Amino acid sequence: MTTTTTMTSASSEPAALGPLLQSIKSPRDVKQLADEDLPKLAAEIRHSLITSLSKTGGHLGPNLGVVELTVALHRVFSTPEDKFVFDVAHQGYVHKMLTGRADRIHTIRTFKGLNGFLLRSESEHDAYGAGHAGTALSAALGMAAARDLAGGSNHVIAVAGDAAFTCGPTLEALNNIAETTRKFIVVLNDNEWSIDKNVGAIARYFNALQTHHTFASVRAKAAEFVEKIAGKAARTLAHKVEEGAKNLLFPNVLFEKFGLRYYGPIDGHDLPLLIRTFEHLKTLHEPVVLHIITEKGRGYQPALDNPGKFHGLGTYQINDGSTDVSATPTCSDIFGRTVTNLAKQDPKIVAITAAMPGGTKLDVFKNELPDRYFDVGIAEEHAALFACGLATQGFSPFLAIYSTFMQRAYDMIIHDMALQGLPVRLCMDRGGLSGDDGPTHHGLFDIGFLRHIPGIIHMQPKDEDEFVDMLHTMAAYHAGPSAIRYPRGAIRGTPMKATPALLEIGKAEIVADGTDVALVGLGTMFEMAERTKFLLEAKGLSVALINPRFIKPLDAAVFEQYARKCRVICTFEDHVLLNGFGAGIIEHLHSAGLHTPIERIGWPDKFIEHGKPDTLREIHGLTPEAAVVKILAHFS
C-alpha cells in the first residue's frame, strides 16, 4: 500500500531536515544506519523533497519514485569509487541528498544553488553529467571499459527509465555491452512514464512483463531464490525458473538476446529486497539487468494523481499540489491550438512529437485529430526521418521538438530534409534561455546549427500575433524545410488578429526609421531593442528599429540600407553570439563591401548556468543599459 504525505504549508526558509537525514554527510553514513532506520530515512527524504521543491519547483515525481532505489545503491555500493550513471539525471536529487548536499536541497534550480541535474563539477560523487535521455548506458559502458583496461575492480551501475529504451543510443549500447565487459549492472527503473505516458512496442513489452499474471507468480518464486542466496546451485536454479517462465510467455526476451542476464521485475520500493538483490549482483561476473517497478510520485498524492504535471513543474501548494495558472497563453499553447486549427483546414497536415505532447501542447492535436498525430517516443532522429518520409508522400509534417533536443536530429536535417528539399516544418519550443533548467536545456545553439544549411527557412516572431502568422506561412511553404524558434512561456502577451497573415519569405519589418543607430531585435529580444531605442533617443540620437522576422534568408536590402545610412547597427538575440544571428549580418555586410560597425547583444561563448532569466541577462550583459554603453562608444 502506498503511504502518502500530507502537509499544509511550506516555509520560505530552508526545509528542516529529519534527524537521520541530518546525519548523512556522505554515503558512508548510509552504511552505518541500522536496517530498521532505512525506511525512516526514506520518509525523511520524501518530506524534504516535497517541502523544498514546493518553493523552487523541479522534478518532484521522478525523485519520489527512486528514493528506495537510491538508498539501496548507496547502502551496497561505495561512491565515488563505484560509479552511478543516472540517465537524464533529473532523478538525481536523492543521490545529491545522500552525498553531502541535503542541507542545500532547498537551493535546487536557483541561481548559485544546486543544479537540477547531475554535474561532475558539483560533486565527486556525480560520475557523469546529463540532461538528455538515452545517455546512461553508453557512458557507463565507457567507464566499465576504462576500468577493465586499467585492471580495476569497481562497479559501474547505469540507472535508466523505461522510456530511455526507446532511444537509439540506449539500444546501440545494449548491442555492445556483452562484447565489451563482463562486469556491468543496468537498473531498468520502470514506472511507465517519461514525461508523458510512454508509447511504442518497447513500452508495451515492459507493461506486459509487469502485468502478466502467470509471469508475476513465477517471478515471485524466482525472487525468493534471489533473496535466499545460497551458492551457485541456488542462483542457477533461480535463473532457470525465471528464464523458463519468460521463455514460455515471451520467446524473444529482449535483454537476454543482447547477452545480459535479466532479473526481475521486482518491487522498487522494497528496500530489503533491493539491498539483498544488489548484494547478489555485486558478486556476478556477467552483465546484468535488474528490472524494478516503481511508482512515479510515490508518497505524495497529488503527484500520484497527476504524474505528467509533477514530472517537472514550478512552485506548488503542498496541501493539494495546485499551481498558479497564468491567464496569458504560452507560445506552446498557441502553437498547439494553431497547428490543430490549420490541420482542420488541410487534411495533409500531420503533427509529430518525441514523447512531449504535454510540453509542446500537441495534446490538443492528439485529442481532436488523433489519426494524424504521432508520438514516436524519445527518438528525435527517428522523428525527423519519419517526418521526411511523410513529406515525400505529399503530407505536411509539423515536427515539434525542444531546441535543445533538436540537436539530436542534426544529421537528418542536413542529409534528409535539406538535401532533398523536403517541406518538413521544425517547430523548436524553448528556443533561447530556459532559465532554471540550466545548460542542458537552454536553446541557445539552433541558429548556429541551422543558418548555414542550404535551402532552409528559419524565423522567430517578436510577439504572439506574428507567431501565428509564421505558423500559417510555414503551412503554406512547400519548397523545402522551414524552422521556427519560440520561447518557453509567453513573449509579450499580445492579442492576435482574427485572420492570420502570410508573410513574405525573407522580408523584415521596419518598425521605425532612423539615421544614427539601427537596432535589430530578433524575436523575444525585440522588446529589449525597444527599450534601448527609448534610452538612446533620450540622448538625442535618431534610432531605427527593425524586426528581422527571418534569420534565414536575411533581408539583404534592409540591412544594406541601414548599414549605409547609420553610424552603427546593434543586434539583439537570445542565442550565443558565436555563429549567431548578428554574426550572419556581419558576414553579409562584409561580403557586400559595407563596413559599418556592428555591436551584438547575446550570450557569450560559454555554457550558461541556471537561474532566473533576468538575473542571467544582467550578469552576462544582455540589457538595454549594456547596449547603450556599446553604442555610445561610437559617438564619442
N, C-alpha and C positions, 0 to 999 in steps of 0.2 A: 504494500500500500504506500502511496506517495504521501509524504508529510509536507505540507505547505507552510510557508512563513507568512504571518500576518503582522503588519506594523502600521502605525497610524501617522507617523511623522518622521522627518529626517532633518537633521541639523545641518547648517552650512559649515559647521566645524568638522574637522576630520572625524570619521566614524570611530567610535570606541571599539577596540579590538577585544575579543574574548580572551580569557586568561591563557588558554592553550595557544591561540594564535599569537599572542604577545610573546610567548616563549620561543617561537620559531624564528631564529635569527639566521639559520642556514639549514640545508637539507639534513645535516647530521642530527639536528634536533628532532626531526620527524622520526628518525630511527630510535630515539631514546624514549619515546612515549610508550606507555603501556597499551596493549591491544585494545582494552576497553575504552581508551581515550580517543581512539581514531574516529569513531562516529561523532563524538563531541566536537572534535576538530573540524570535521566536515560541516557540521551545523554552524559553527562559528564562521567558517569561510563563507558559507551561503549568506548568513546575516550581514557580514561585512560587504559582500558584493552588492546585495540588494540595496543596502543603505547608501553606500558610496556612489554607485552608478546612478542613483536617482538624482544626484546633483550634477554629475558630469556627462551622463549618457555613456553609451558604449555597448559592447556585445554581451549583454546580460545572459540571454538564453543559452548560447553555446557554452559559456563558462559554468553556469549552473549544472549543465549536463556532464561536465568532466571532472567534478570535484573528487569523487571517489577514485576515478582513474588516476588523476594526478597525485593524490595522496599515496596510492599504491605504488606508483612508479618511483616516487621519492623514498618510499619505505624499503623498496627492494634494491634499487639501483643507486649509484653514487655519482651525481654530477659534481664538478664538470668533467670528471674522468669519463664517465658514461655519457653518451650524447643522446639527448631527446630532440627530435626534429618534428615540430608541430606543423602540419600542413595549414596554410593560410596564417596561422598563429594568432588569429583573433580569439582563440580559446586558450590563450596563454596567461590570462590574468591569475589563475590559481597557481600556476607554476611561478609566477612572479612573487606571489604571496609566500610561497614556501622556500624561496631563495633570497630571503632578506629584504623584501620590498613591501611587506604587508603594511608597514606604517606609512607608506606613500601611495597606497592603492586609491586613496581619495583624490589623488592628483592625476589619475589616468586620463589621457587625452587632453590635458590642459597644458598651456604654454609652460615649458620648462619642467613639466611633470612627466610621469611615466608615459611611454608611448603605448598606443592601443594595440600594437603588435609586438613581436619579439625583435630585439635589436642586439646584435653582437656587441655593439659599443656600450650597451646599457648594463650588461652583466656577463661575467664569465660563464654563467650557467645557461645563457642563451646561445646554444651551439650554432644556430642558423637563423637569420632574419628572413621574414617572409611577409607577404600581404596578399599574394595572389594564390589561387588554388592550384593544386597539382604538382607542387614543387618538392614535397617532402621525401618521396621515395627515391627520386634521383639523387637529391642532395645527400640523404642519409647513406645511400649506397656508395656514393663517392667517399664518404667518411669511413665506411667499413672497408673499402678497398685500400684506402690510405693506411688504416690500422693494420691490415693484413701485410701490406708492403713493409711496414715498419716493424713487424713482429710483435704488435701489441695484443692485449687480451681484453680490452674494454668492450663494453656493449654499446650497440647503436640501435636505437628504437625510433622508428618512424610512426607518428600518430596521424592518421588521415581519416577524414569523414567519408561516409559512403559516397557523397557527391563528388569527391575528388577522383573517384574511379571512373567518372565519365570524361576525365581529362586525358588528352593524348599523352602528355608526359608521364602520367602515372602508369598507363598501360605500357608505354615504352620501357619504363623502369622495371616493371614486372617481368618483361621479356628478358631482362638481363640479370636479375638478382641471382638465380640459381647458378648461372655461369660465372659469376663474379666472386661470390663469397659463400662460406659455409656457416657464418655466424651473423644472423640478422633477424630482427624482430619487427614485424609490421603489426600495428594495432589498428584494426578497422573499427572506428567509432561510428556505429550505425544508429542514427536517430531519424532516418528517412527525410531529413531536411538539409538543405544547404542554406540558402536564404529563403527561397520558396520551396514548395514541395518538389522533391526530386522526380525526374521524369526519365523515361527510356528503359531499354531492356535490362541494363545492369541494376537499376533501381528495382525493377520488378523481380529480378533474380534474388536480390537481398531480401526483399519483402517475403518472397516465397520461403526462403530459408528460415525467416523469423516465425512465420505463421503456420507452416505445415504441421498438423497435429502429430503425425507419425514421427517426423523428424524431431519434433520437440520432445517427445517421450524418450527416444533413443539418445538424444542429446543430453538429457538429464542423467541418464545412466552413465554416459561417457564422462560427464563432468564429475561424477562420483569417483571414477578411477583417477582422474587428474587430481582431485582433492586428496586422495589417499595414495599418493605416490609411494610405491614400494619396490622400486628397482625396475630393471629393464623389462621383465616379463609383464608387469602390470601396465607399464607405459605402452608396450606393444599391443597388448590386449585392448586397452582403452582406444588406441588409434584404430584397431581393426573393427571394433564395434561401431565407432563413429563413421569410419570410412565406408563400411558396409551399408550403413543406413543412408548415407549420402549417395552412394552409387546406385542404390535401389531407386531413390527418388530423383536424383539429379545426375544422370550418367556423365555429363560433361562438367565436372566440378571445376570451377574457374581457376582457383588458386593452385590446386594440385596439378593441373595441366601445365602451369608455369613452373612447377618444381618446388613449390612452397608447401610445407606441411601445414594443414589447416586445423585450428582448434576453435570450437565454439559452435553457435553463438552462446555466450554466457551473459549473465546479468552484470552490466557495467556499473551497477550501484551496490553490488555485494562486495564490500571491502575484503572480508576474509577470503572469499573465493578469488578475487583479483590478486591478492597478495600471494596466495598459495600457487596460483597459476603462473604468475611471473617468476616465482622462485623455481618452478619446474622449467620454464622456458629458458632460464639462465643456464641450465645445465646442458642444453642441446647444442649440437654442432651441425645444424642444418638451418636454412632459412625457414621461418615460420610466420604464419598469420594468425593473430588472435582476434576473433570477431566478437566484439562486445555490443550489447544492446543498451543504449542509454536513452534518456528522456530529456529532450531539449527544454530547458526552463525548469528542471526539477527543483521543487522546494518553494516555488513562487507561483501561486495560482494564475495570476494574470499572464505570466509568461507561458504557462502550460495551455491556457485558453487561446493564446494568440502567438504561436511560435514565430510566425513570419515577422510580426511587428517587433518582437523582442529579440530578434536576431541581432539587430543593431539599431539603436534609437538614441534620441536626445534625452533630456531630463523628463522625469515622470513622477507622479504621485505614488508613494509606496503603497498606500492603502488599497488602491484599486488599479494601479498601473496606467491611469489616464495621462494623456499628454495634451499640451496646448496645440490646437489645430488652427492654423492661420486661415483667415478668410481669403487671403490672396493666393490664387492658384500658382503652383510652381511651374517651371518650364517643363518638368516631367509630366505634370497634369495636362498642360496644354498640348504637349506632344501626343500623349495617348489619345486624347479626345480628337485632335485634329486629324491624325492618321486614320482613326476609325471612321470619321466622317468622310474623309477622302475615299476610303475603301468602299463605303456605301454607294458612292457615285461611280466608282471604277472597279469592276469585278476582277481586274488584273492585279490590283494592289494586294500584296501579302505582307505580313509582319513577322519578324524573326527576333527572338531574344535568346541569349545564352544564360538561362537559369535566373533571369531577373525580371519577371513580369511585373512584380510589385515596384521595384526600384525604377524601372523605365516607364511604368504606368501603362504598359501594354496589356495589363489585366483587363482594361476597358475593352480593347480589341478582342481579347480572348473571350470575354463574356458575350459580346454582341456578334462577333463573326468568327466563331471557333474553327470553322473549316479552313480558314485562311490564316490562322495563327499557328506559329511553330516555335516551340521551346525545345532547343536541342541539347539542353544541359550545359555544364561548364565546359564548353568546347568551341571557343571563339574561331579557331582555324576552320573547323568543320562548318560552323555557321556561315562564314564568309564564302566558302566553296559551295555550300548548299544554296546560298543566295545567287551565286553565279549560275548554277545550273538552272534555277528558276528563270533567271533573266534570259538565258539562251532560248527559252521556250515562250518568250513574249510576256512574261509576268513582270511586275514592277515591285521588287522587294525593298522594303524598308527594314534595315538591319540596325537594331538599337543595342548598342554596347557602350559601356562607360569608356571615356577617353583612355584611361589608364589600362583597360583591358583590350582595347583595340590594337594596342602594340603587338599582341599575340598573333594577330591576323595580317601582319605587315607583308609577309611574302605573298599572301593571296591577293592583297590589294594591288600589288605591283603586277605579279605574274599572271593572275587570272582575271581580275576586273579591268585594270587599266590597259594591259597589253591587248586584250580582246575587245576593249571598248564597251564593256557590259554596263548597262544602266542600273547598277546597284546603288542604293541610297544609304550612306553611312551616317547614322544619327548618333553623335557622341555626347551623351549625357556627362555631367561633371567635367566639362571642358573648362579648364582653369583650376584655380586653387580649390582644394577640397577640405580645407580647414583642419578640423580636429583629427581626421584620419591620417594625416601626415604624408610623408614622401612616397609611400607605396600607392597612394590613391590620388595624389594631385594629378590633374590632367594638363600638364604643362609642356608636353612634347609633341602633340599631334600636328601642329602647324609645321614643325620642323621635319616630321617624317612623311608628311603628305605633299608639301608645296613643290617639291622637285619632281613629283611623278607626272609624266606627260599625260595630258588629256583629262586630268581630274579637276572638278569644280569644288571649291571649298569656301564656305561662307560662315559668318557669325552675325547674329542680329543684335541691334542696340536696345531693343525693347520687345515686349511680348507681341505687339501687333506686327512688327516686322518678322518675328519668328514664324508666325502663321503664314505670312506672305512667302517666306523662304521655303516652308514645307510644301506649299502649293506649287512653287516654282520647281522644286525638286520632283514632284509628282509629274509635272509636265515635261521634264527634261529627259530625253531618251538617247542622247548622243554618246553617253559614256557615264562613268561613275561620278557621283556627287557626294559631298560630305558637308555636314553642318555640326558645329560645336556650340554647346549651350551649357549654362552653369547649373550647379546644384541650387535649388531654391528658385526664387523669383529674380527677374532682372530689375524691373522698375515698378512693376505692378500697374502698368498702363492698360487702359481699356483697348479692346480690339474692334476693328471695323466689322460691320455686318458682312461685307463682301471682301474677301481677301484679294490682293492684287498679285499679278505675275510680275516678277522683277526682271529687268533686262540683265542678262548674264554679263558680269564683269563691270557693271556700272555703279560708281559710288554716288553718294548723296552729298551735295554741298549744302550744309545747313546754314552757314553764314560765310560771307565773303570777308576778306581782309588782305592787307598788303604788307604787314610787318612779320607776322608769325602765322604759320598754318599748323593747327592742331588736328591730329588724326586719331580718333578714339575708336578702337576696334571693340565691338560687342559690349560686354559688361564694363569696359573701361571708357566708354563714351561719356558716361556721367562724370568721370574724373577729368576728362578733357573739357567738359563744360565748366566745371569749377575752376580749372586752370585759366580758361578764357576770361572768366569774371575777374580773377586776380590780375591778369595781365592788362586788361582794359582799364582797371583802376590805376594802372601806372602809365596810361596814355598810349598804349600800343593798339594798333589795328590788327585784329585777330580773326583769321578764318577758321571755321570748324567743319571738319569733314567726317562723315560716317562712311567708311570704306565699303561696308557690306561684304565685299568679296576679298578673300585672302588670295585666291587664285581663280580666275585671272585678275590681275591688278588693273585698275582703271588708269592706264598709262597716260591718257590725255590729261586727266585731272591732276595727277601728281607732277607731271612735267609743267603744267600751267602754274602751279603754286611754287614749284622749285624756281621758276623764272621770276616770279613777282614778289616772293617773300625772302626775308633775310635768313630765316631758319624754319625748319619743319621739325615738329616733335610728335612722335608716335607713342601710343599707349596700348599695351596688350597684356592680357592675363596669361602669359606664356613666357618661357625662358627667352632671353634676348638672342642667344646664340642660335642662328638659323631660324629665327622667328619672323614675324610679320614685318617689323621695322627693317630687319636685315634684307628682306625682299625688296623693299623700297630703295634702300641704299644700292643694291645690286642693279636695279633697273635704271636709276638715275645715273649711276656711273656709266652704264652701257650707252645711255643717251647723251653722254658728254656733259651732264649737269652736275655741278659740284657744290650745290647748296648744302650747308651743314645740316646734319640730321641728328637730333637728340632723341634718345629712346628711353621710355619708361616701361620696365618689365622686370622679370625675375632674373637674378644673376645666374652664372654658370655653376650651380651647385644644387644639391638636393635640399629642398626647403623643408624645415622642421614642421611639427604640428603646432596648432594654436589657432586662435580666432583670426579670421582674415584681416580685420582692421589692425590688429597687433602686428601681424607678419608684414603687412604692407608698410606700416610705419618703420619697422626695423630695417626693411630692405629698400626703402626709398621709393615706394610706389605711392606717392602722394602728390597732390597739386602743388604743395609748397616746394617739394624737391624738384618738380618740373620747372617751376618758376625760376629757381636758382640757376638751373642749367640753361634756360632760355635767355635770361637776362645777361648772362656772361657774354653773349654775342652782341650786346648793345652797349657795352661799357667802353 
